[in-house]
Amino acid sequence: MPIAFSTNRHGSSDFEIYTMTSPGGSQTCHTDQAGHDVASAWSADGEKLVFATSRTQGSGSDFNLFTMAKNRTNQQPLVVRAAMDIFPDW
């Protein structure tokens, strides 16, 4: 299973979710929406990634939980509410 991490290395102030195949291996960006995408965790079967995001916030520092398939598709809200939902785990 690839290593998942958050970084803002791509030149924006927003953090995005990246994966890499092994330490020092190839890296792939999985998110590119406005807002911070952080604190990701793989499902036990390695098919989905859950992460916290501020992309749906109205104001303030709300974070909501989203999931996506391992191939970066099907990004969907899991929990969206006026609260700080962060650091998900399966």
KOLFI-721812 format. One line per field, with one value per residue (C-alpha): residue in three letters; residue number from 1; x, y, z. Coordinates in nm, 3 decimals, decimal comma. Layout:
residuo (Ala:...)
num (NUM:...)
c1 (X:...)
c2 (Y:...)
c3 (Z:...)
! end
This chain:
residuo (Met:Pro:Ile:Ala:Phe:Ser:Thr:Asn:Arg:His:Gly:Ser:Ser:Asp:Phe:Glu:Ile:Tyr:Thr:Met:Thr:Ser:Pro:Gly:Gly:Ser:Gln:Thr:Cys:His:Thr:Asp:Gln:Ala:Gly:His:Asp:Val:Ala:Ser:Ala:Trp:Ser:Ala:Asp:Gly:Glu:Lys:Leu:Val:Phe:Ala:Thr:Ser:Arg:Thr:Gln:Gly:Ser:Gly:Ser:Asp:Phe:Asn:Leu:Phe:Thr:Met:Ala:Lys:Asn:Arg:Thr:Asn:Gln:Gln:Pro:Leu:Val:Val:Arg:Ala:Ala:Met:Asp:Ile:Phe:Pro:Asp:Trp)
num (1:2:3:4:5:6:7:8:9:10:11:12:13:14:15:16:17:18:19:20:21:22:23:24:25:26:27:28:29:30:31:32:33:34:35:36:37:38:39:40:41:42:43:44:45:46:47:48:49:50:51:52:53:54:55:56:57:58:59:60:61:62:63:64:65:66:67:68:69:70:71:72:73:74:75:76:77:78:79:80:81:82:83:84:85:86:87:88:89:90)
c1 (0,000:0,144:0,240:-0,012:0,088:-0,010:0,210:0,194:0,507:0,326:0,350:0,013:-0,060:-0,322:-0,218:-0,296:-0,293:-0,004:0,102:0,436:0,511:0,806:1,039:1,200:0,967:0,736:0,482:0,127:-0,105:-0,455:-0,638:-0,643:-0,940:-0,923:-0,879:-0,657:-0,668:-0,489:-0,477:-0,539:-0,575:-0,609:-0,896:-0,790:-0,828:-0,627:-0,909:-1,010:-0,848:-1,029:-0,906:-1,000:-1,064:-1,153:-1,285:-1,651:-1,614:-1,833:-1,609:-1,378:-1,174:-1,427:-1,283:-1,500:-1,425:-1,415:-1,330:-1,183:-1,090:-0,721:-0,711:-0,805:-1,163:-1,499:-1,414:-1,723:-1,817:-1,838:-1,912:-2,004:-2,115:-2,020:-1,744:-1,375:-1,373:-1,008:-0,762:-0,981:-0,903:-1,083)
c2 (0,000:0,343:0,593:0,881:1,226:1,596:1,873:2,219:2,166:2,228:2,606:2,678:2,759:2,478:2,133:1,841:1,460:1,282:0,918:0,758:0,398:0,371:0,610:0,811:0,652:0,817:1,061:1,131:1,418:1,291:1,618:1,959:2,145:2,483:2,430:2,209:1,829:1,664:1,372:1,079:0,709:0,399:0,153:-0,195:-0,335:-0,045:0,046:0,381:0,678:0,890:1,244:1,568:1,871:2,236:2,258:2,267:2,524:2,830:3,025:2,957:2,641:2,362:2,037:1,759:1,397:1,280:0,946:0,862:0,552:0,462:0,573:0,932:0,908:0,926:1,191:1,209:1,364:1,117:1,367:1,731:1,938:2,253:2,099:2,017:1,659:1,568:1,278:0,998:0,631:0,320)
c3 (0,000:-0,090:0,178:0,200:0,323:0,302:0,168:0,015:-0,195:-0,523:-0,486:-0,325:0,038:0,034:0,152:-0,081:-0,037:-0,207:-0,215:-0,286:-0,367:-0,127:0,053:-0,225:-0,483:-0,735:-0,592:-0,708:-0,609:-0,528:-0,453:-0,622:-0,478:-0,303:0,070:0,281:0,240:0,533:0,777:0,543:0,629:0,410:0,449:0,566:0,212:0,062:-0,178:-0,023:0,139:0,399:0,462:0,633:0,415:0,453:0,094:0,206:0,482:0,482:0,716:1,005:1,030:0,971:0,844:0,703:0,614:0,253:0,096:-0,244:-0,438:-0,452:-0,817:-0,709:-0,834:-0,661:-0,399:-0,180:0,152:0,438:0,716:0,647:0,943:1,129:1,337:1,331:1,195:1,152:1,202:1,060:1,100:0,979)
! end
